[in-house]
Amino acid sequence: MGSFAAMTHSQLLSTADGGPASPSPANFWQLLSLGARHQASRLALVSRHQPPGHLSNLFAPSKSSPGSSSADVGFRCSYEQLVTAVENLATILYEKGVRESDVVASFIGNNYAVEWTLLLLTCWRIGAVFAPVEPSLLARTKELNEVYKLLKPKVVVLGDGTDTKSWVVNDVGEKNAVIWLICGGNAGAGSERWSSLSHLTYPANSSSSPPPSVSPPTNPALIMFTSGTTSTPKGCCLTFANIHAEIEGHHAFAYSSWSPAARFLVTTSLFRPLCYLGCLSSWIAGGSVIFTSPFFDPAASIEGLKAERGTHLMILPTQLRALVTEFVHQNHSLEHEILFISPAGDVSDKELIRSARQALKPRRFVPHWGASEGSPMFGFSVADNTLASLPMLESGDTGIGRALPGTKAKICSAKESSRTPVPRGVRGELHVSSPVLIHSYLGNVSSSSFYEDAQGRWFRTGDWAVMDDDGVVYVVGRIKDTIKCRGIGLFPPVIEGYIKDSFGVQATVIGVPDVDYGEMPVAVLKSLPSTTTDKGHSHLTKTELSSSNHFPSNASESAAQAIIHGVLAHLGSEYILGAVYTLAQLELADWPLNSSAKLDKKVLRGAVERKCKQDAVLRVSY
């Protein structure tokens, strides 16, 4: 029984073409700033956790009061103020030597939302490249130095004096950077080269102003790093053409309602794609961007959603689940309608979709698939009507849509390096070609992920996917997560889905090295199931388990045996579970998450391997 068992195989191949893309503008900054000037008095930015009058050395007082809520808190600025501040900072940085294609690297979190906004837009005013990097990298010397060598930044921006001390301790090279900035407080003793953004002053010599912006389509604009959920983060350099195509794609989502009335609520980290994608989608439409807290906090997000009348959310599934739980438990209600919710960055299960729709009642709810390499490539058009019922596989995997304009897609055979499409309804690796995609990774790492043929340049996503007869694509797992047991590739979502549906408990399946089997699947449960009986099969026995030595010594024997037997009986003889553990048995309070709020499988795998070795339940090879 597979993840898409109910889907029949078609004679059609798993290929799709979304048609031609819109042309890129000759100057992206002009496009962005033109909209801002047309909406001069409208509210552009709110940072509820930063003080009014913040960065007054760069922001001019408002000539008119931008629209505000009844709970008028925190920093607020109009488009006019924002563009003026960008011009001021651009002049300062230009005088200090920042030029087109120079890299500005920031290591800051959401507590510096106003600074992030200014840096992003100022880079594009000058034609420089903005690189927002996860600030926790400051504590990881080896990775920090690798990133620094890749970026070769002209400008380095840190949070405060504590961060500068970390930078000094790590002895990061200084060959390329000429400007060192902090966002808050003083740099501290021994860090005289660092200047505070709040202390920068506009140069007296107005001739230092940068020339008119040059941001042609092929120029680099933004460097993002992959989340590193299963491997080392890779640098993705997006051009202005890539970014324009991304925004066009998000605006193409049916009924996404990006307009001057849009109020995008930021929940994700500044250094993740969902942040800039949502902000730009709103700003280009003349809407507002709302930051609610220094880090994701469900209560603060709900407070901001209500007070600022937020209309748009592009949010990680784990964050949405936490927000919905808080919303329901605290008996919240909304006095306005949310127009658009798009969970992205990870899988949204059917229970999350149901509960979010029921609690928040958005006009439009569309799970989205994307990547740091470029997004979106798939979506639903107006022809799909209101999508009251999202297309969903038997397993609960939700369709991510059809190929958007400019995107070509094919699902290829699982054989290594295969570029041959499989029939529709058959699982394979998703390959995509799209104007949103980067050309390659920084340093040309993982170059085999990209290739060219007569149809264009393609990216191997590393995702298992299936395409139905209507051309709707379903992403059903990561190829790297496939477990090779006795030479057979086992698909973790199949086991996880069975455990969830049959025993009502969330599970993650990890492959552990085993001398006899190659890899052995181990199930990690959020908690023990309330029943040790398969919901659909009350007659489970231990007959087929008599020869198995792969039971955790101090788990609930009945629960472990019921799950292991159920997997074997209902998924087939190749699906052998080596052990079943709860998070508590692994000494984990909850699922380990990385900075992107995604499951950190490297941490979970380490905990599983240590426990297996301790209990000697597998003949592991280390």
C-alpha positions, 0 to 999 in steps of 0.5 A: 500500500503506497502513499498514493495507492488510490491513484491509477497509472496513466498513459500520459507522462508526468510532464507539464508546461505552464506556458510563457512567463511575464517579461522581467522589468529593466530596472527592478528598483524602479518598479518597486519604488514607483509603487511606493511613491504612488502609495506615499501616505499609506502604511508600509511597515509596522514593527510592533516590538520596536519603539516609535521613532526608531532610527530617527537619524534615517527616517524623516517625521511623517508628513501624514499619519499612515493608517493605524489600528486602534492599538497603535503600538511600536514602529510605524512608517509610511511608504514616503518615510521608507523611501526617504530612509532608503535614500538616506542610508544608500547615500551613506553607504555609497559614500563609504564605498558600497557599489553595484554587486557588492555583498551586504551580509547581515547576521540579525534576527526578527528583533531587528525587523526595521533594520532588515527592511532598510538593508534589503531595500537599500541594497537594491537602491544601490544595486548591491547584493543582500545576504541575510544569514542565520545569526546562530552561525556566529557560534559555529566557527567553521560554518561561519568562516565557510559562509564568509569566504563564499560571500566575500562581503563588503559590509557586515551587519550584526545585532549588538555588542555581544555579537561583535564579541563572538565575531572577534573570538571567532577571528573571522577574516577581514580582507573584504569587508570595509564597513562594520555595522551593528543594529543595537547598543554599543559595540563594546571595548576592542571593537572600535571599527563597528558603527551603529546604524542608529548613529550614522549621519547623512553626509554634508556633501550631497554630491556623494548621493548614489547615481540612479539605481541600476538593477538589470534582470541578470544582476545578482540581488539576494543570497539565501541559504538553504535550511540545512534540514538534512545537509549542509546549508547551500548558498542560493544567489537570486537575480532580479529576474528571479525575484520578479518571477517569484513575485509574479508567481505569488500574485498569480495564485488565484484569489490571493488578493494582493492589493493596497488593502493587503496586510502581510503578517510576518511569522518566519525568520528574516533569513528565510525565503517566506519572509522576503517573498511575503513582504515583497508581494505586499509592498509591490501591491501597495500593501503593508507588512506587519512584524509582531515579535522578536521571535515567533510567538503564537500569542503575539502573532494572534495579538498582531493579527487582531490589532493590525487586521492582518489579511495574509499569512505565509507561514510554516506548518509548525508555526500554523499548528501552534498559532491555531492551538493558541487561537482555539485554547484561548477562545479567540475570535476575529472581527475581520476576514483573513484573505489568504493563508499559505502554509509552506516550507514543509508538509501540511497534513490534512488535520492541520488544514482542517483545523486551520480552516475551521479556526481562522476561516480564511477566504483562501487557504492553499498549501504551498511548496517551494525552495530556497532555490526559487519559488513558487513554481506551482499553484492553482489558477482562477480556473480552479474556482475557489478550491473549497476542497483541495485535491488530496491523495489517499495518504493525505498529501495535498496537491501543490498545484499545476505548473505556473507560467514560465515553469516546466516540470517532469517527474523522472524515474528514481534511477540515479541521474535519470531524466526520463519521465514516468507515467502519471500516477507513478512516484519519481523525482521532481525536476523543474525548470523555471525563471524563479530558479537560481543558475547554481549554488555558490561555489558550484557545490552540488553541481549535479543538482543542475543540468541542461537539455534542449528544453532549458536548464533543470533543477533536481529537487531531491523530492519524491512527487507524483502527478495526477491526470489533471497535471496537479503535482503532489510532493510526498517526501524527500529522496534523502529520507528513503531507507535502504533496508535489505536493498529495498528502498522504504518510504518513511511517509508510508509508515508514518501515515499508517501509524498516524491513521491506525494508531492516532499518533504522530510519528517520524521514521528514521533509518539507522545503520545496521550490519545485517540490513544496511539500514533499519527503520526506527519509528519515533512517536510523539507519545505512546498511542492511547490504544495498542490495537490497530483501529481497523484491525482488532485481531493483531497477534505476535505470530509474525514477530516471534523471530524479531529481536528488534524491540526497544527494551523499555518502551511499552511492549504492547504498543511497540509490538502492535505498531511493528506488527501492523506495519508488517501486516498492512504495508508488506513484508519489506516494511520491517520496523527495527524499534519504536521509541517515544520522544521521552525515551530519547530524552527529547521534550519535543520534536527538535526543530532547526531555525526554520522551524522544520524538523531537524532530522540530523538531531533526531537521527543522532538521538535514535542512534545513541538509544539504539546503541545503548539498548543494543536493539540493532546490530549498528555499525558506527 
